Structure formats: structure tokens, C-alpha cells
């Protein structure tokens, strides 16, 4: 997977910054990423982890070999 500038984007208080075009799409993009992380973590319990039985949706996301690589190391 090719590396992009978004690989290094981090959350530094996006709601408190002024965004100018063409970067106006970055805050909603980052919020969507955070929402998906929260969704996954909200579905997984410590019991799932302890039993090594993660929800199917989580396992299906991890099946793609490309997600196991770090584009920053490529």
C-alpha cells in the first residue's frame, strides 16, 4: 500500500483548529477514523480477548494481509 501524508496525521485537538481549504476535509476524516476505532473497541470485551474469540467483524477486518503492514516502514 502506498504511503500518504495521512499516515502521520495525529489527533491534536482537531475541534480547536481553524481549517482552510483544501484541508477542510481532514477533520471529518479523522473523526470518522476515531469513530471506527471506538466502534470496534466498543464491541470487544476483555472476555473476548481472554477467550481468544474476537467478534467476526473484527476478525474480518484483520484478514486483509495489507493491514498487517506498516506503510511507514515500507
C-alpha positions, -999 to 999 in steps of 0.1 A, spaced: 0 0 0 15 34 -9 23 58 19 4 90 22 6 121 42 -24 110 62 -3 81 77 13 106 100 -18 125 110 -24 125 147 -52 139 169 -41 172 183 -74 187 192 -90 189 158 -121 207 171 -100 237 182 -82 245 149 -92 266 120 -91 247 88 -87 263 54 -94 247 20 -82 223 6 -77 207 41 -113 212 52 -120 175 47 -93 164 72 -113 170 105 -143 149 93 -120 122 80 -101 120 113 -134 120 133 -146 91 111 -114 72 118 -118 77 156 -155 67 154 -145 34 138 -118 27 164 -144 34 191 -169 12 174 -145 -18 173 -133 -13 209 -169 -10 220 -177 -44 205 -147 -62 220 -147 -71 257 -119 -84 279 -138 -117 279 -134 -119 241 -97 -113 244 -92 -137 272 -111 -164 253 -93 -156 221 -127 -153 205 -130 -119 189 -162 -108 172 -165 -119 135 -165 -82 123 -132 -76 140 -116 -108 126 -128 -100 91 -111 -66 92 -78 -83 103 -79 -109 74 -65 -85 48 -28 -90 46 -22 -54 38 -35 -42 72 -7 -61 89 20 -40 73 30 -5 84 32 19 54 57 39 74 82 10 73 77 2 36 
